[in-house]
Amino acid sequence: MCAEKKPSPASGKETFEVELKKLEKLVESLESGDISLDELVAKYEEGMRLLKSCQKSLEAAELRIEQLGKRGEESEG
């Protein structure tokens, strides 16, 4: 079950998968230890932004799944 969130061309938002890959690469670069303190702080800030965006996407998906489950229960009863 892999529902992909389509980006809206007007908003410029990226898909969950793209943001997650960026976050993973960012974490790898932080773990390498080969960056300056200024870069570390900037990447940490970007990582937090990506993390919040991914969490919002997951929450929206969970809500949709709950709503679909409720619809399914209503149609059975």
ChimeraX attribute file (.defattr): number of C-alpha atoms within 10 A of each C-alpha:
attribute: neighborCount
match mode: 1-to-1
recipient: residues
	/A:1	3
	/A:2	4
	/A:3	7
	/A:4	10
	/A:5	14
	/A:6	10
	/A:7	12
	/A:8	10
	/A:9	8
	/A:10	6
	/A:11	7
	/A:12	8
	/A:13	14
	/A:14	15
	/A:15	16
	/A:16	21
	/A:17	12
	/A:18	13
	/A:19	18
	/A:20	17
	/A:21	12
	/A:22	15
	/A:23	21
	/A:24	14
	/A:25	13
	/A:26	18
	/A:27	14
	/A:28	11
	/A:29	14
	/A:30	18
	/A:31	11
	/A:32	9
	/A:33	10
	/A:34	10
	/A:35	13
	/A:36	10
	/A:37	10
	/A:38	9
	/A:39	12
	/A:40	17
	/A:41	13
	/A:42	12
	/A:43	18
	/A:44	16
	/A:45	12
	/A:46	15
	/A:47	21
	/A:48	13
	/A:49	14
	/A:50	21
	/A:51	15
	/A:52	12
	/A:53	18
	/A:54	19
	/A:55	13
	/A:56	13
	/A:57	15
	/A:58	13
	/A:59	12
	/A:60	13
	/A:61	15
	/A:62	12
	/A:63	12
	/A:64	12
	/A:65	12
	/A:66	12
	/A:67	12
	/A:68	12
	/A:69	11
	/A:70	12
	/A:71	11
	/A:72	11
	/A:73	10
	/A:74	9
	/A:75	7
	/A:76	7
	/A:77	5
